[in-house]
Each structure stands twice: as C-alpha cells, then as structure tokens.
C-alpha cells in the first residue's frame, strides 16, 4: 500500500511546522508534520464540520474518529469543556501530534489513543461522533466507520460526517439513511456536505 495519512506508521520524512488558527472563536497553536492529513492548515471540510456541529443535551462523551493532529477534537473539547472528548487515529505520528497539541493549548478534557476506526474504542454511549473520513482508505473502510459509530452511540446520539460530493457524498447519505433511518444535511458549502444522522 502506498504511504498516505491513513498509514499506521508513515515513512515520509519528518518536516514539522507550527502555525495558529481560529476555530469556534478560539485561537489554537498547532504543530503538524509530513505524513498527516492537511499539515499546512485546517482543511476546509474539517473547519466546516467544526463550525456546524451542535452538541446535544445528552450526557455521554464525544468521539473524533480520524483525529489527525487534532483540530476537530480540540476545538470541540475547548468549547464544550463539560464533556470528555475521545480522539482516535490509526496514524501513530498523528496521535503523537494530537497529544502535543492538546497539551500546548491547555485542552485537558480529552483521551487520545490509537485506533483503526473504532476498533480500539472501548467506551460506549457517545452523545456524538464526528469524522472527516479518510477517503483514500476506500468506501468499505469508511462504511465500516459508520456501522461501528452506530453501535457506539447512545440513543439520541448523532454521527456527524463531512464529505465532498465528488468523493462520495451521495453514497454516504444513502448509507446513513439505511443505517440510522434518517440523515439531515446540516450544512453545504463549496461542494462539501455536513450530514447528521441520529440514532433513534
């Protein structure tokens, strides 16, 4: 398999970068590196998902699947401090960066650990699960994320997904409708769709 950000141990030569970005009204200082997704800035899809997400009144924790260096999980944890946010990724370099970035930004209400999809997620009853899925990993892998997410959500909890039309938004919407019995388009900009599917 070619090396890309969904690889467990990227062989790409390390080339650290640091920069600052504002999300949900909070300023974050990020360290990124080669071999992780969107290393130069917070990608448009992730930013759209972060800004569109609305937390529910449910008490369960929140999960960020495919957290990368941490922008989605960090922004949610910083602005919803009463919730614990789990952040997982298969990419070990991304996990190390996410740990450094949460520490650097004083975000303490997080649990960051390695997981291929939700395979290593032992907690249950999440009130929300968010993902900017790794398109290069293929449809089967992404649909497995959705299926695992459905099982891990508490009743009333929601799965939030950002995906481009050209990268499979229609098939994702169809899959979520099939799994959850519902799928709401929460936002749409520049060919990116934000879908929310609620476990009823």
Backbone as ProteinMPNN parsed JSONL, in Angstrom:
{"seq_chain_A": "XXXXXXXXXXXXXXXXXXXXXXXXXXXXXXXXXXXXXXXXXXXXXXXXXXXXXXXXXXXXXXXXXXXXXXXXXXXXXXXXXXXXXXXXXXXXXXXXXXXXXXXXXXXXXXXXXXXXXXXXXXXXXXXXXXXXXXXXXXXXXXXXXXXXXXXXXXXXXXXXXXXXXXXXXXXXXXXXXXXXXXXXXXXXXXXXXXXXXXXX", "coords_chain_A": {"N_chain_A": [[0.849, -1.196, 0.0], [0.522, 2.217, -0.818], [2.184, 4.98, 0.766], [0.322, 7.069, 2.833], [-1.778, 9.418, 4.632], [-3.445, 7.683, 5.984], [-1.945, 5.565, 6.65], [-0.483, 3.442, 9.131], [2.133, 3.778, 10.239], [3.626, 6.304, 9.006], [6.128, 6.645, 6.527], [7.139, 8.883, 5.472], [9.514, 11.494, 5.443], [10.104, 13.309, 8.396], [8.931, 16.632, 8.837], [8.452, 19.07, 10.57], [5.991, 21.628, 11.269], [4.724, 24.762, 12.469], [1.852, 26.657, 13.334], [-0.898, 29.03, 13.644], [-4.406, 29.033, 14.267], [-7.862, 29.951, 14.103], [-10.723, 28.606, 15.577], [-14.132, 28.04, 16.141], [-14.207, 30.441, 17.51], [-11.987, 30.376, 19.136], [-8.465, 30.637, 19.58], [-5.941, 28.564, 18.311], [-2.785, 26.924, 18.643], [-0.964, 25.061, 16.482], [1.058, 22.173, 15.956], [2.273, 20.495, 13.197], [3.051, 17.891, 10.78], [4.852, 16.209, 8.125], [3.2, 13.506, 6.434], [0.808, 13.471, 7.76], [-2.703, 14.289, 7.622], [-3.626, 17.187, 5.803], [-1.5, 19.086, 6.551], [-0.702, 21.747, 6.433], [-2.649, 23.639, 7.055], [-5.859, 24.014, 8.687], [-8.06, 21.99, 7.079], [-10.672, 22.782, 4.697], [-13.042, 21.226, 4.854], [-12.932, 20.037, 7.441], [-13.007, 22.357, 9.008], [-15.544, 23.323, 8.344], [-17.137, 21.296, 9.394], [-16.498, 21.494, 12.147], [-17.505, 24.051, 12.747], [-20.198, 23.709, 12.142], [-21.136, 21.802, 13.903], [-23.361, 20.969, 16.499], [-23.814, 20.515, 19.848], [-25.648, 18.107, 21.793], [-28.116, 17.746, 24.452], [-27.473, 15.453, 25.708], [-25.637, 13.33, 27.957], [-23.387, 11.794, 27.442], [-19.919, 11.096, 26.347], [-17.926, 12.587, 23.665], [-16.765, 11.652, 20.427], [-14.017, 11.795, 18.224], [-13.273, 10.574, 15.201], [-10.509, 9.575, 13.389], [-8.695, 11.64, 13.996], [-6.361, 12.987, 13.259], [-3.886, 15.53, 13.575], [-5.373, 16.832, 15.426], [-7.385, 19.027, 15.181], [-10.316, 18.968, 15.04], [-11.301, 17.479, 17.319], [-9.988, 18.946, 19.367], [-11.035, 21.564, 19.104], [-13.726, 21.101, 19.664], [-13.552, 20.044, 22.262], [-12.422, 22.196, 23.675], [-14.401, 24.142, 23.527], [-16.591, 22.906, 24.581], [-16.358, 22.291, 27.466], [-17.382, 20.699, 29.544], [-17.685, 18.15, 28.64], [-16.14, 14.976, 28.0], [-13.805, 14.322, 25.484], [-13.034, 11.918, 23.16], [-10.303, 11.086, 21.095], [-9.241, 9.572, 18.198], [-7.002, 7.804, 15.986], [-5.51, 5.99, 13.274], [-2.984, 6.546, 12.527], [0.14, 6.756, 13.829], [1.942, 8.884, 14.047], [0.258, 11.07, 13.797], [-1.261, 10.757, 16.138], [0.655, 11.274, 18.155], [1.188, 13.955, 17.603], [-1.347, 15.063, 18.087], [-1.541, 14.679, 20.835], [0.558, 16.349, 21.729], [-0.399, 18.813, 20.793], [-2.855, 19.197, 22.164], [-1.913, 19.409, 24.744], [-0.234, 21.644, 24.529], [-2.124, 23.606, 24.026], [-3.612, 23.651, 26.295], [-5.81, 21.962, 26.579], [-7.573, 19.813, 28.367], [-9.646, 17.973, 28.749], [-9.649, 15.512, 27.27], [-9.184, 12.279, 25.697], [-6.746, 10.568, 24.1], [-5.924, 8.216, 21.701], [-4.567, 5.401, 19.87], [-6.337, 3.929, 17.185], [-7.775, 1.83, 14.776], [-10.162, 2.938, 12.906], [-12.967, 2.442, 14.875], [-12.063, 0.347, 16.33], [-10.43, 0.037, 18.646], [-11.811, 1.447, 20.509], [-13.168, 1.372, 23.526], [-15.056, 2.514, 25.165], [-18.567, 3.306, 25.492], [-21.824, 4.576, 24.528], [-21.671, 7.193, 23.389], [-22.455, 10.632, 22.978], [-22.144, 12.055, 20.695], [-20.515, 11.519, 17.589], [-17.898, 12.448, 15.517], [-16.579, 12.752, 12.213], [-14.16, 13.289, 9.687], [-13.865, 11.542, 7.153], [-11.262, 9.237, 6.027], [-10.839, 9.386, 2.834], [-9.137, 8.141, 1.001], [-8.805, 5.652, 2.052], [-10.82, 4.074, 1.182], [-14.191, 3.061, 0.253], [-15.302, 0.817, 1.635], [-13.922, 0.783, 4.095], [-14.673, 3.277, 5.148], [-17.47, 3.018, 5.329], [-17.52, 1.027, 7.222], [-16.646, 2.502, 9.441], [-18.97, 4.056, 9.839], [-20.857, 2.106, 10.519], [-19.725, 1.034, 12.875], [-19.802, 3.329, 14.418], [-22.557, 3.727, 14.744], [-23.176, 1.638, 16.505], [-21.816, 2.465, 18.783], [-22.959, 4.811, 19.646], [-25.095, 6.497, 22.008], [-28.639, 6.177, 22.63], [-30.361, 8.569, 20.809], [-28.083, 9.923, 20.234], [-25.754, 11.4, 17.841], [-24.223, 10.943, 14.611], [-21.832, 12.784, 12.947], [-20.76, 13.8, 9.799], [-18.376, 14.926, 7.425], [-18.112, 15.351, 3.98], [-17.096, 15.441, 0.563], [-19.006, 16.077, -2.406], [-17.986, 14.967, -4.797], [-16.426, 12.998, -3.769], [-17.988, 11.067, -2.734], [-20.372, 11.844, -1.36], [-23.177, 11.393, -2.021], [-23.406, 8.523, -1.806], [-22.641, 8.164, 0.834], [-24.711, 9.526, 2.166], [-26.852, 7.88, 1.469], [-26.055, 5.478, 2.714], [-26.069, 6.243, 5.426], [-28.767, 6.867, 5.771], [-29.81, 4.321, 5.457], [-28.64, 2.954, 7.627], [-29.309, 4.478, 9.963], [-31.877, 5.316, 9.568], [-32.449, 7.897, 9.096], [-31.141, 11.03, 7.876], [-29.75, 14.084, 7.977], [-29.038, 17.032, 6.17], [-26.821, 19.134, 7.395], [-25.252, 21.276, 6.691], [-23.813, 22.882, 3.795], [-21.251, 23.688, 1.647], [-19.201, 24.909, -0.965], [-19.108, 22.421, -2.332], [-18.809, 20.639, -0.272], [-20.427, 18.544, 2.052], [-22.211, 18.476, 5.103], [-23.351, 15.994, 7.088], [-25.793, 14.883, 9.391], [-26.698, 12.157, 11.28], [-29.062, 10.662, 13.3], [-29.296, 8.463, 16.08], [-32.067, 6.712, 16.752]], "CA_chain_A": [[0.0, 0.0, 0.0], [1.317, 3.443, -0.864], [2.164, 5.727, 2.015], [-0.505, 8.269, 2.915], [-2.088, 9.744, 6.02], [-4.166, 6.602, 6.656], [-0.964, 4.55, 7.02], [-0.243, 3.375, 10.574], [3.435, 4.378, 10.525], [4.081, 6.961, 7.781], [7.582, 6.648, 6.322], [7.505, 10.199, 4.979], [10.487, 12.163, 6.309], [9.517, 14.325, 9.278], [9.167, 18.024, 8.466], [7.499, 19.757, 11.451], [5.59, 23.017, 11.039], [3.848, 25.319, 13.51], [1.04, 27.787, 12.896], [-2.024, 29.374, 14.508], [-5.676, 29.032, 13.534], [-9.021, 30.217, 14.964], [-11.851, 27.704, 15.372], [-15.216, 28.267, 17.118], [-13.89, 31.63, 18.282], [-10.803, 30.151, 19.979], [-7.204, 30.566, 18.835], [-5.164, 27.36, 18.6], [-1.434, 26.814, 18.089], [-0.812, 23.684, 16.029], [2.27, 21.613, 15.362], [1.915, 19.435, 12.257], [4.221, 17.232, 10.221], [4.615, 15.426, 6.916], [2.614, 12.198, 6.716], [-0.51, 13.598, 8.391], [-3.657, 14.952, 6.739], [-3.745, 18.651, 5.784], [-0.487, 19.538, 7.514], [-0.385, 23.166, 6.318], [-3.716, 24.448, 7.63], [-7.061, 23.221, 8.923], [-8.728, 21.864, 5.781], [-11.989, 23.426, 4.632], [-14.073, 20.303, 5.314], [-12.876, 19.93, 8.908], [-13.463, 23.622, 9.583], [-16.993, 23.385, 8.157], [-17.716, 20.36, 10.372], [-16.3, 22.085, 13.475], [-18.399, 25.195, 12.926], [-21.599, 23.281, 12.006], [-21.513, 20.88, 14.971], [-24.122, 21.454, 17.654], [-23.892, 19.474, 20.868], [-26.986, 17.833, 22.321], [-28.213, 17.764, 25.916], [-27.092, 14.136, 26.208], [-24.504, 13.429, 28.882], [-22.265, 10.949, 27.02], [-18.746, 11.748, 25.767], [-17.891, 12.841, 22.224], [-15.658, 10.928, 19.784], [-13.489, 12.284, 16.949], [-12.662, 9.426, 14.522], [-9.571, 10.072, 12.386], [-8.458, 12.983, 14.557], [-5.174, 13.658, 12.724], [-3.124, 16.261, 14.59], [-6.272, 17.228, 16.496], [-8.209, 20.237, 15.155], [-11.745, 18.783, 15.322], [-11.471, 17.118, 18.725], [-9.534, 20.037, 20.235], [-11.98, 22.687, 19.041], [-14.941, 20.691, 20.36], [-13.242, 19.918, 23.696], [-12.163, 23.533, 24.241], [-15.635, 24.936, 23.585], [-17.593, 22.153, 25.359], [-15.443, 21.791, 28.495], [-18.006, 19.756, 30.474], [-17.708, 16.83, 28.007], [-14.867, 14.334, 27.659], [-13.72, 14.066, 24.045], [-12.083, 10.888, 22.75], [-9.723, 11.368, 19.781], [-8.548, 8.367, 17.746], [-6.474, 7.768, 14.619], [-4.652, 4.835, 13.018], [-1.665, 7.087, 12.214], [0.842, 6.986, 15.099], [2.517, 10.238, 14.035], [-0.863, 11.98, 14.073], [-1.61, 10.626, 17.561], [1.67, 11.995, 18.944], [0.967, 15.388, 17.382], [-2.59, 15.442, 18.779], [-1.217, 14.763, 22.261], [1.356, 17.565, 21.919], [-1.216, 20.0, 20.538], [-3.817, 19.416, 23.254], [-1.138, 19.874, 25.898], [0.23, 23.003, 24.221], [-3.264, 24.53, 24.049], [-4.293, 23.567, 27.58], [-7.073, 21.233, 26.456], [-7.347, 18.666, 29.262], [-10.793, 17.053, 28.784], [-9.525, 14.641, 26.104], [-8.486, 10.995, 25.751], [-6.212, 10.391, 22.749], [-5.306, 6.902, 21.591], [-4.518, 4.811, 18.535], [-7.416, 3.002, 16.855], [-8.151, 1.701, 13.369], [-11.598, 3.175, 13.028], [-13.386, 2.407, 16.281], [-11.703, -0.99, 16.817], [-9.847, 0.087, 19.993], [-12.654, 2.305, 21.352], [-13.887, 0.508, 24.461], [-16.173, 3.267, 25.748], [-19.846, 3.224, 24.784], [-22.763, 5.629, 24.909], [-21.248, 8.54, 22.97], [-23.555, 11.523, 22.609], [-21.877, 12.479, 19.318], [-19.29, 11.054, 16.935], [-17.598, 13.283, 14.356], [-15.498, 12.252, 11.373], [-13.818, 13.707, 8.329], [-13.329, 10.212, 6.882], [-10.101, 9.133, 5.133], [-11.371, 8.934, 1.547], [-8.179, 7.248, 0.334], [-8.881, 4.315, 2.649], [-11.82, 3.322, 0.422], [-15.589, 3.076, 0.714], [-15.561, -0.247, 2.611], [-13.391, 1.24, 5.383], [-15.491, 4.397, 5.625], [-18.778, 2.486, 5.73], [-17.291, 0.315, 8.495], [-16.666, 3.56, 10.462], [-20.36, 4.436, 10.097], [-21.508, 0.987, 11.212], [-19.182, 0.987, 14.24], [-20.292, 4.526, 15.112], [-23.954, 3.474, 15.125], [-23.167, 0.768, 17.685], [-21.211, 3.144, 19.937], [-23.754, 5.976, 20.055], [-26.24, 6.278, 22.892], [-29.914, 6.506, 22.0], [-30.484, 10.013, 20.65], [-26.788, 10.464, 19.82], [-25.646, 11.677, 16.408], [-22.987, 10.852, 13.84], [-21.625, 13.94, 12.073], [-19.789, 13.455, 8.753], [-18.146, 15.883, 6.335], [-17.64, 14.656, 2.785], [-17.332, 16.163, -0.682], [-19.902, 15.404, -3.358], [-17.211, 14.176, -5.771], [-15.737, 11.908, -3.071], [-18.927, 10.064, -2.245], [-21.456, 12.336, -0.502], [-24.463, 10.715, -2.243], [-23.402, 7.15, -1.268], [-22.625, 8.29, 2.299], [-26.073, 9.877, 2.596], [-27.663, 6.669, 1.305], [-25.639, 4.523, 3.746], [-26.539, 6.733, 6.726], [-30.231, 6.678, 5.774], [-30.043, 2.884, 5.629], [-28.203, 2.575, 8.977], [-29.951, 5.234, 11.042], [-33.275, 5.621, 9.259], [-32.552, 9.341, 8.883], [-29.884, 11.727, 7.586], [-30.047, 15.507, 7.758], [-27.941, 17.853, 5.656], [-26.683, 20.229, 8.359], [-24.614, 22.406, 6.012], [-23.226, 22.571, 2.489], [-20.504, 24.808, 1.075], [-18.095, 24.583, -1.874], [-19.093, 21.006, -2.671], [-18.708, 19.829, 0.949], [-21.692, 18.317, 2.747], [-22.192, 18.036, 6.503], [-24.509, 15.164, 7.361], [-26.032, 14.437, 10.754], [-27.626, 11.03, 11.379], [-29.358, 10.488, 14.726], [-29.699, 7.127, 16.491], [-33.368, 6.843, 17.418]], "C_chain_A": [[0.884, 1.244, 0.0], [1.173, 4.196, 0.459], [1.244, 6.932, 1.905], [-0.95, 8.422, 4.359], [-2.887, 8.666, 6.734], [-3.214, 5.459, 7.035], [-0.706, 4.606, 8.525], [1.054, 4.076, 10.956], [3.979, 5.045, 9.261], [5.603, 7.01, 7.695], [8.074, 7.994, 5.78], [8.447, 10.883, 5.965], [9.819, 13.277, 7.11], [9.906, 15.729, 8.832], [8.19, 18.896, 9.255], [7.22, 21.201, 11.035], [4.723, 23.463, 12.196], [3.111, 26.527, 12.96], [-0.164, 27.944, 13.822], [-3.296, 29.465, 13.676], [-6.816, 29.256, 14.526], [-10.181, 29.311, 14.581], [-12.872, 27.916, 16.491], [-14.869, 29.416, 18.07], [-12.675, 31.507, 19.188], [-9.555, 30.056, 19.098], [-6.402, 29.348, 19.287], [-3.797, 27.439, 17.943], [-1.2, 25.346, 17.754], [0.613, 23.377, 15.61], [1.811, 20.483, 14.454], [3.199, 18.86, 11.663], [3.834, 16.571, 8.907], [4.003, 14.084, 7.323], [1.311, 12.244, 7.491], [-1.399, 14.437, 7.476], [-3.659, 16.461, 6.935], [-2.79, 19.317, 6.774], [-0.252, 21.045, 7.491], [-1.41, 24.113, 6.904], [-4.885, 23.527, 7.929], [-7.837, 23.187, 7.608], [-10.159, 22.39, 5.847], [-13.085, 22.525, 5.186], [-14.117, 20.186, 6.823], [-13.397, 21.199, 9.557], [-14.988, 23.739, 9.477], [-17.702, 22.477, 9.169], [-17.646, 20.937, 11.786], [-17.319, 23.193, 13.729], [-19.872, 24.783, 12.885], [-22.074, 22.46, 13.201], [-22.245, 21.575, 16.107], [-24.264, 20.297, 18.628], [-25.334, 19.314, 21.344], [-26.968, 17.959, 23.843], [-27.822, 16.425, 26.539], [-25.796, 14.226, 27.006], [-23.266, 12.66, 28.432], [-21.107, 11.729, 26.436], [-18.882, 11.92, 24.248], [-16.657, 12.131, 21.66], [-15.316, 11.56, 18.444], [-12.734, 11.124, 16.303], [-11.806, 9.922, 13.361], [-9.143, 11.483, 12.751], [-7.272, 13.716, 13.927], [-4.391, 14.335, 13.834], [-4.034, 16.968, 15.599], [-7.246, 18.365, 16.348], [-9.676, 20.043, 15.523], [-11.956, 18.512, 16.81], [-11.081, 18.234, 19.68], [-10.537, 21.176, 20.272], [-13.266, 22.353, 19.795], [-14.697, 20.634, 21.874], [-13.061, 21.277, 24.363], [-13.457, 24.309, 24.45], [-16.793, 24.202, 24.268], [-16.837, 21.489, 26.512], [-16.051, 20.782, 29.463], [-18.081, 18.336, 29.906], [-16.287, 16.302, 27.84], [-14.9, 14.011, 26.166], [-12.637, 13.021, 23.784], [-11.615, 11.218, 21.333], [-8.901, 10.161, 19.352], [-8.097, 8.504, 16.299], [-5.619, 6.519, 14.484], [-3.188, 5.26, 12.851], [-0.928, 7.478, 13.515], [1.483, 8.373, 15.166], [1.44, 11.265, 14.359], [-1.241, 11.952, 15.549], [-0.63, 11.398, 18.44], [1.488, 13.506, 18.802], [-0.288, 15.868, 18.12], [-2.337, 15.586, 20.275], [-0.425, 16.033, 22.563], [0.479, 18.809, 21.795], [-2.242, 20.26, 21.636], [-3.101, 19.941, 24.496], [-0.718, 21.328, 25.712], [-0.89, 24.027, 24.346], [-4.097, 24.434, 25.328], [-5.655, 22.906, 27.513], [-6.918, 19.919, 27.214], [-8.449, 17.611, 29.213], [-10.825, 16.136, 27.552], [-8.877, 13.307, 26.481], [-8.055, 10.69, 24.326], [-5.516, 9.044, 22.668], [-5.441, 6.362, 20.161], [-5.68, 3.848, 18.342], [-7.633, 3.014, 15.35], [-9.671, 1.788, 13.322], [-11.968, 3.205, 14.499], [-12.978, 1.103, 16.963], [-11.191, -0.991, 18.254], [-10.641, 0.989, 20.944], [-13.506, 1.409, 22.247], [-15.103, 1.201, 25.08], [-17.424, 3.117, 24.877], [-20.671, 4.451, 25.158], [-22.303, 7.032, 24.565], [-22.469, 9.366, 22.587], [-23.392, 12.028, 21.181], [-20.557, 11.867, 18.85], [-19.113, 11.903, 15.687], [-16.492, 12.631, 13.547], [-15.393, 13.009, 10.057], [-13.11, 12.48, 7.769], [-12.177, 10.198, 5.878], [-10.506, 8.535, 3.786], [-10.442, 7.925, 0.871], [-8.225, 5.83, 0.884], [-9.931, 3.45, 1.95], [-13.184, 3.276, 1.095], [-15.858, 2.022, 1.786], [-15.114, 0.164, 4.011], [-14.266, 2.335, 5.975], [-16.866, 3.911, 6.09], [-18.664, 1.683, 7.021], [-17.272, 1.316, 9.65], [-18.109, 3.876, 10.851], [-21.078, 3.354, 10.898], [-21.043, 0.891, 12.664], [-19.689, 2.169, 15.058], [-21.728, 4.316, 15.589], [-24.012, 2.651, 16.411], [-22.701, 1.503, 18.941], [-22.014, 4.349, 20.439], [-24.826, 5.586, 21.07], [-27.511, 6.636, 22.129], [-30.094, 8.025, 21.978], [-29.193, 10.677, 20.206], [-26.686, 10.575, 18.306], [-24.254, 11.417, 15.86], [-22.945, 12.04, 12.896], [-20.492, 13.619, 11.097], [-19.634, 14.627, 7.797], [-17.568, 15.112, 5.164], [-17.984, 15.472, 1.539], [-18.254, 15.357, -1.595], [-19.113, 14.478, -4.264], [-16.483, 13.002, -5.107], [-16.707, 10.95, -2.374], [-20.039, 10.541, -1.342], [-22.782, 11.613, -0.756], [-24.495, 9.297, -1.657], [-23.328, 7.157, 0.256], [-24.017, 8.603, 2.819], [-26.981, 8.65, 2.534], [-27.344, 5.648, 2.406], [-26.164, 4.946, 5.12], [-28.055, 6.595, 6.857], [-30.57, 5.223, 6.078], [-29.749, 2.455, 7.075], [-29.074, 3.181, 10.07], [-31.453, 5.453, 10.821], [-33.517, 7.104, 9.055], [-31.173, 9.895, 8.531], [-30.219, 13.153, 7.181], [-28.823, 16.204, 7.179], [-27.841, 19.103, 6.538], [-26.048, 21.461, 7.741], [-24.074, 21.933, 4.672], [-22.541, 23.822, 1.96], [-19.387, 24.269, 0.204], [-17.978, 23.091, -2.188], [-18.922, 20.082, -1.491], [-20.071, 19.741, 1.611], [-21.421, 17.923, 4.192], [-23.491, 17.27, 6.725], [-24.578, 14.857, 8.851], [-27.067, 13.322, 10.71], [-27.817, 10.711, 12.857], [-29.834, 9.062, 15.01], [-30.981, 7.218, 17.306], [-33.826, 5.509, 17.988]], "O_chain_A": [[1.872, 1.313, 0.73], [0.175, 4.061, 1.168], [1.376, 7.73, 0.977], [-0.545, 7.641, 5.22], [-3.009, 8.706, 7.958], [-3.633, 4.492, 7.671], [-0.711, 5.682, 9.122], [1.077, 4.877, 11.89], [4.723, 4.412, 8.512], [6.281, 7.367, 8.658], [9.278, 8.214, 5.647], [8.215, 10.86, 7.173], [9.064, 14.083, 6.566], [11.061, 15.987, 8.492], [7.219, 19.405, 8.696], [8.095, 21.897, 10.519], [4.061, 22.645, 12.835], [3.676, 27.324, 12.211], [-0.416, 27.094, 14.676], [-3.273, 29.914, 12.53], [-6.741, 28.799, 15.666], [-10.578, 29.249, 13.417], [-12.503, 27.965, 17.665], [-15.185, 29.379, 19.259], [-12.364, 32.436, 19.933], [-9.587, 29.473, 18.014], [-6.207, 29.124, 20.482], [-3.657, 27.952, 16.832], [-1.235, 24.489, 18.637], [1.29, 24.201, 14.995], [1.052, 19.612, 14.878], [4.299, 19.293, 12.006], [2.653, 16.393, 8.608], [4.257, 13.586, 8.42], [0.758, 11.203, 7.846], [-0.902, 15.206, 6.653], [-3.688, 16.958, 8.061], [-3.208, 20.01, 7.701], [0.336, 21.583, 8.43], [-1.091, 25.261, 7.217], [-4.904, 22.382, 7.477], [-8.225, 24.232, 7.084], [-10.772, 22.434, 6.913], [-13.965, 22.995, 5.908], [-15.189, 20.228, 7.427], [-14.139, 21.141, 10.538], [-15.644, 24.201, 10.411], [-18.734, 22.845, 9.728], [-18.622, 20.874, 12.535], [-17.922, 23.259, 14.8], [-20.709, 25.426, 13.517], [-23.27, 22.419, 13.489], [-21.818, 22.616, 16.607], [-24.771, 19.232, 18.276], [-26.129, 20.253, 21.303], [-25.93, 18.243, 24.441], [-27.839, 16.279, 27.761], [-24.961, 15.095, 26.756], [-22.19, 12.861, 28.995], [-21.268, 12.891, 26.065], [-19.843, 11.447, 23.641], [-15.632, 12.025, 22.333], [-16.197, 11.828, 17.627], [-11.676, 10.727, 16.792], [-12.299, 10.602, 12.461], [-9.215, 12.401, 11.934], [-7.177, 14.938, 14.041], [-4.245, 13.774, 14.921], [-3.547, 17.625, 16.519], [-7.919, 18.679, 17.329], [-10.236, 20.867, 16.247], [-12.7, 19.23, 17.478], [-11.753, 18.454, 20.688], [-10.855, 21.696, 21.342], [-13.831, 23.206, 20.479], [-15.515, 21.106, 22.664], [-13.502, 21.48, 25.494], [-13.597, 25.045, 25.427], [-17.848, 24.79, 24.509], [-16.692, 20.267, 26.537], [-15.312, 20.071, 30.144], [-18.494, 17.414, 30.61], [-15.355, 17.061, 27.576], [-15.892, 13.495, 25.652], [-11.474, 13.212, 24.14], [-12.418, 11.584, 20.475], [-7.969, 9.764, 20.052], [-8.71, 9.21, 15.498], [-5.061, 6.039, 15.471], [-2.274, 4.452, 13.009], [-1.33, 8.414, 14.206], [1.554, 8.969, 16.241], [1.68, 12.215, 15.104], [-1.509, 12.994, 16.146], [-1.043, 12.098, 19.365], [1.621, 14.245, 19.778], [-0.29, 16.95, 18.708], [-2.855, 16.505, 20.911], [-0.706, 16.719, 23.546], [0.596, 19.742, 22.589], [-2.478, 21.412, 22.003], [-3.616, 20.803, 25.207], [-0.836, 22.14, 26.63], [-0.651, 25.174, 24.722], [-5.153, 25.056, 25.436], [-6.553, 23.237, 28.288], [-6.217, 19.015, 26.759], [-8.214, 16.465, 29.596], [-11.85, 15.993, 26.885], [-8.123, 13.218, 27.45], [-8.897, 10.565, 23.436], [-4.623, 8.753, 23.463], [-6.286, 6.794, 19.376], [-5.979, 3.043, 19.224], [-7.671, 4.074, 14.726], [-10.373, 0.834, 13.657], [-11.345, 3.92, 15.283], [-13.477, 0.781, 18.041], [-11.484, -1.919, 19.009], [-10.193, 1.263, 22.058], [-14.447, 0.767, 21.782], [-16.066, 0.541, 25.47], [-17.335, 2.838, 23.681], [-20.266, 5.257, 25.995], [-22.511, 7.963, 25.342], [-23.398, 8.865, 21.954], [-24.372, 12.388, 20.528], [-19.613, 11.723, 19.626], [-20.042, 12.066, 14.896], [-15.575, 12.029, 14.107], [-16.393, 13.323, 9.411], [-11.889, 12.368, 7.887], [-12.118, 11.043, 4.984], [-10.512, 7.315, 3.621], [-10.903, 6.971, 0.245], [-7.731, 4.902, 0.242], [-9.932, 2.229, 2.108], [-13.317, 3.427, 2.309], [-16.569, 2.3, 2.751], [-15.821, -0.07, 4.992], [-14.565, 2.319, 7.169], [-17.363, 4.347, 7.128], [-19.597, 1.657, 7.824], [-17.811, 1.033, 10.72], [-18.437, 3.955, 12.035], [-21.814, 3.651, 11.838], [-21.85, 0.692, 13.572], [-19.971, 2.032, 16.248], [-22.073, 4.687, 16.711], [-24.811, 2.94, 17.302], [-23.15, 1.191, 20.044], [-21.767, 4.845, 21.538], [-25.391, 4.494, 21.006], [-27.459, 7.317, 21.105], [-29.988, 8.683, 23.013], [-29.19, 11.853, 19.843], [-27.436, 9.928, 17.575], [-23.248, 11.634, 16.535], [-23.886, 12.283, 12.141], [-19.403, 13.217, 11.508], [-20.619, 15.251, 7.401], [-16.645, 14.314, 5.33], [-19.034, 16.111, 1.474], [-18.276, 14.127, -1.557], [-19.511, 13.334, -4.483], [-15.98, 12.114, -5.795], [-16.309, 10.136, -1.541], [-20.614, 9.733, -0.613], [-23.46, 11.249, 0.204], [-25.503, 8.902, -1.07], [-23.881, 6.271, 0.908], [-24.459, 8.014, 3.805], [-27.78, 8.414, 3.441], [-28.25, 5.029, 2.964], [-26.645, 4.113, 5.888], [-28.564, 6.249, 7.923], [-31.486, 4.927, 6.845], [-30.509, 1.691, 7.67], [-29.519, 2.486, 10.984], [-32.197, 5.738, 11.76], [-34.656, 7.529, 8.863], [-30.154, 9.287, 8.859], [-30.885, 13.391, 6.174], [-27.703, 15.991, 7.643], [-28.666, 20.011, 6.441], [-26.277, 22.576, 8.21], [-23.901, 20.736, 4.444], [-23.16, 24.879, 1.837], [-18.709, 23.307, 0.564], [-16.872, 22.562, -2.296], [-18.891, 18.863, -1.664], [-20.784, 20.738, 1.721], [-20.517, 17.137, 4.473], [-24.584, 17.815, 6.574], [-23.559, 14.604, 9.494], [-28.165, 13.497, 10.182], [-26.843, 10.513, 13.583], [-30.663, 8.518, 14.281], [-30.98, 7.74, 18.42], [-34.9, 5.428, 18.584]]}, "name": "protein", "num_of_chains": 1, "seq": "XXXXXXXXXXXXXXXXXXXXXXXXXXXXXXXXXXXXXXXXXXXXXXXXXXXXXXXXXXXXXXXXXXXXXXXXXXXXXXXXXXXXXXXXXXXXXXXXXXXXXXXXXXXXXXXXXXXXXXXXXXXXXXXXXXXXXXXXXXXXXXXXXXXXXXXXXXXXXXXXXXXXXXXXXXXXXXXXXXXXXXXXXXXXXXXXXXXXXXXX"}
